[in-house]
Amino acid sequence: MLRTHSAAELGKNILGSLVTLAGWVDRRRDHGGLIFIDLRDRSGVAQVVFNPEHSPTSHALAGDLRSEYVIQVMGEVALRPAGTENPKLPTGEIEVLVKDLKVLNTSETPPFYINEDVEVDENLRLVYRYMDMRRARLKRNIILRHALVRAIRNYFDERGFVDIETPILGKSTPEGARDYLVPSRVHAGKFYALPQSPQQMKQLLMVGGLERYYQIARCFRDEDTRADRQPEFTQLDVEMSFVTEEDVLSLTEELFTMLTQALRPDMRVITPFPRIPYREAMAKYGCDKPDLRFGMEIGDVTEIVADSDFAVFRQTVAAGGVVRGLALPGRADISRSELAELTGLAQSFGAKGLLSMALMGDGVLDHLNMEMVKSVAAKYLTLDQIKQISVHIGAKPGDLILLVADESAVACRVLGRLRGELGVKLGLADPRLFAYCFIVDFPLLAWSQELGRWEAVHHPFTSPVEEDISLLDSAPGQARSRAYDIVLNGYEAGGGSIRIHQADLQRKMFRLMGYTDDQINERFGHLLTAFSYGAPPHGGIALGIDRVAMLFAGEESIREVIAFPKNQQAMDMLFDAPAGVEPGQLKDLHIRPMDD
């Protein structure tokens, strides 16, 4: 080893010891005779001092040191002089009096500051990702992710799960997104597909009698990137035989409780995790991944305003629409410009408009009168109607009511997105709470107008609720699934289900989704054949490692917890990929580019 200690291992317990450190020059300060260097390694920073009286040769060399030079120093651990301690550093009470210095490598001027937490263009950071990793923020996130994965592995190892790798090169089967295809050189005109998830593989492992499987799996989906999505990602994949939903949910709740306590002990967790039916989540929060760090629930006032004199409400309800709203606490005094911004935001989410109703006053609803109501709709509504609206939405004098009149799906979506953005913006979300919940009782199927057929809400291997199986023949849209999602602070952290394990039921699902028997046999014959050989009941869950790491790190983008992510255009800025290839490579793969 080129060092005896890391920076973090230095302390008062080894005063007077000779140590050898190696790392990067983080900062250099020349105080006339003395030169101070903050030496940085992965563990932290230590101050090393060059004194011309102790080592003239090392002091002369130190005069040429610059940021990001790689150095090795040997010296004696000593207390810093009284009054020069740095309480912000774990090593702030000591320093190393250098006797010998060796420059292991020099460095060009860095493309951005390494030792300062300043904003840097993301694409520039990605081009020089190896430099970005030296910065405290990204290094901390990557190490946290390591700790997260290690804790997950230990958790499942202790519970009798087997860690099994599944293939990366597989067959293209419908999973909900576009596949990444890999052409075969040996089999002309044929392609492998990279896995969107190991879904069928883990089910086959259950048929194979492994009973308890987990994997930190690499997955690939050719879809547009966003803050919490990458074209290649990592998930914790879990499957168990002979289980019910309760077994999977209990295991998952215990896992996340343990992870929070181990990695984010500063955060509160409320147990047991609430279990919210899908329809209730959509009605109260406008989405199936609600942020429960604050209230501000959506209320339905359709019946209250159905026969009101306000034409917009009356006509919307008459056409089969709804009127729903939420209350912004303490924002009755909102300015016109802020209100215009909210209206524009609602319209960008798909609303035709946004009606506001400011309730002025002292916070007591019984004291409300018409003079305290500021709204274009006030003269068309009675005081009793306004009070009923307030009660249904949870508003009181001093609050601002926002109402959307539209189709049910539109009103839910618009208010859900407004709630999510405004709850955080207004500071309503508890910053020290990890608010977990499970969403359950999802619909099994949804009708696609575009495709003219039923589509699986989760995936086609999800089992229907047993008592709803008969509905597949008469009313498929009413059938519930045995699916569940886990949500953390407004993000879907993972999802799973109890699977179909009977060949005839699985075939029925495929037929409902518009597949012919020939297509079913060609794409899924291997799975149906396996089910005919004694497949056990089984179920599981998949959790997004990148997304969970992002939330645990307090970041807003998963790119901040991935060592080498793609940018927003799915480009690898460091390696400049995707890139063209040599014509000979295409010829080997039996591929001819299409003419422009």
Secondary structure, DSSP 8 states (H G I E B T S, - for coil): ---S--GGG-SGGGTT-EEEEEEEEEEEEEETTEEEEEEEETTEEEEEEE-TTT-HHHHHHHTT--TT-EEEEEEEEEE--TT---TTSTTTTEEEEEEEEEEEE-----SS-SSS-----HHHHHHTHHHHTTSHHHHHHHHHHHHHHHHHHHHHHTTT-EE----SSB-----SSB--EEE-SSSTT-EEE--S-SHHHHHHHHHTT--EEEEEEEEE-BS--BTTB-SEEEEEEEEEES--HHHHHHHHHHHHHHHHHHH-TTSEE-SS--EEEHHHHHHHHSSSS--TTS----EE-HHHHTTSS-HHHHHHHHTT-EEEEEEETT-TT--HHHHHHHHHHHHHTT-S--EEEEE-SSS-GGG--GGGEE-TTGGGS-HHHHHHHHHHHT--TT-EEEEEEE-HHHHHHHHHHHHHHHHHHTT-S-TTEE-EEEEE--BSEEEETTTTEEEESS-TTB-B-GGGTTHHHH-GGG-BBSEEEEEETTEEEEEEEEB---HHHHHHHHHHTT--HHHHHHHHHHHHHHHTTT---EEEEEEEHHHHHHHHHT-S-GGGG-SS---TTS-BTTTTBS----HHHHHHTT------
